Amino acid sequence: MKRSILTTIAVLLSVGFLTACTNNEMGTVGGAALGGVAGSALTGGSTAGTIVGAVGGGLIGNAVTR
C-alpha cells in the first residue's frame, strides 16, 4: 500500500515537472527514457547498457527536436 502511494506521488510530480519543459527538453527526456529501455533490453538488464542507452537516446532526442 505504501509503495503504491509513493509511486503515484512520484508519477504525478514527474508529470507536473514535464509540463513546464520546452519541446527540446521533452525530446531529450523522451529519447533518454526510450534509449535507457532499449539499452537495458539489448544488454540483458546491464547497468552500463542502460546508462549508455539513456545517454545516447538523450543526445538523439535533443538533436531531433532542435
C-alpha positions as CSV (number, residue, x, y, z in Angstrom):
1,M,0.0,0.0,0.0
2,K,2.7,2.4,1.0
3,R,4.7,1.7,-2.2
4,S,1.8,2.3,-4.5
5,I,1.1,5.7,-2.8
6,L,4.8,6.7,-3.2
7,T,4.8,5.5,-6.8
8,T,1.6,7.6,-7.6
9,I,3.2,10.7,-6.0
10,A,6.4,10.2,-7.9
11,V,4.5,9.9,-11.2
12,L,2.3,12.9,-10.5
13,L,5.4,15.0,-9.7
14,S,7.2,13.9,-12.8
15,V,4.3,14.8,-15.0
16,G,4.0,18.1,-13.3
17,F,7.6,18.9,-13.9
18,L,7.5,17.8,-17.5
19,T,4.6,20.1,-18.4
20,A,6.9,23.0,-17.8
21,C,9.5,21.8,-20.2
22,T,10.2,23.1,-23.7
23,N,9.8,20.8,-26.8
24,N,13.6,20.4,-26.9
25,E,13.7,19.3,-23.3
26,M,10.8,16.9,-23.8
27,G,12.6,15.4,-26.8
28,T,15.7,14.9,-24.7
29,V,13.8,13.3,-21.8
30,G,11.8,11.1,-24.1
31,G,14.9,10.0,-26.0
32,A,16.7,9.2,-22.8
33,A,13.8,7.2,-21.5
34,L,13.5,5.2,-24.7
35,G,17.3,4.8,-25.0
36,G,17.5,3.5,-21.4
37,V,14.8,0.9,-22.0
38,A,16.4,-0.2,-25.3
39,G,19.9,-0.3,-23.8
40,S,18.6,-2.4,-20.9
41,A,16.8,-4.8,-23.2
42,L,19.7,-5.2,-25.5
43,T,22.2,-5.9,-22.8
44,G,20.0,-8.2,-20.6
45,G,19.5,-5.6,-17.9
46,S,23.1,-4.4,-17.6
47,T,23.5,-1.1,-15.7
48,A,26.2,0.1,-18.1
49,G,24.0,-0.8,-21.1
50,T,21.1,1.1,-19.6
51,I,23.2,4.2,-18.9
52,V,24.8,4.2,-22.4
53,G,21.4,3.8,-24.0
54,A,19.9,6.6,-22.0
55,V,22.8,9.0,-22.8
56,G,22.7,8.1,-26.5
57,G,18.9,8.4,-26.6
58,G,19.0,11.7,-24.9
59,L,21.5,13.0,-27.4
60,I,19.5,11.8,-30.3
61,G,16.2,13.2,-28.8
62,N,17.9,16.5,-28.3
63,A,19.2,16.7,-31.8
64,V,15.9,15.7,-33.4
65,T,13.9,18.3,-31.6
66,R,16.2,21.2,-32.4
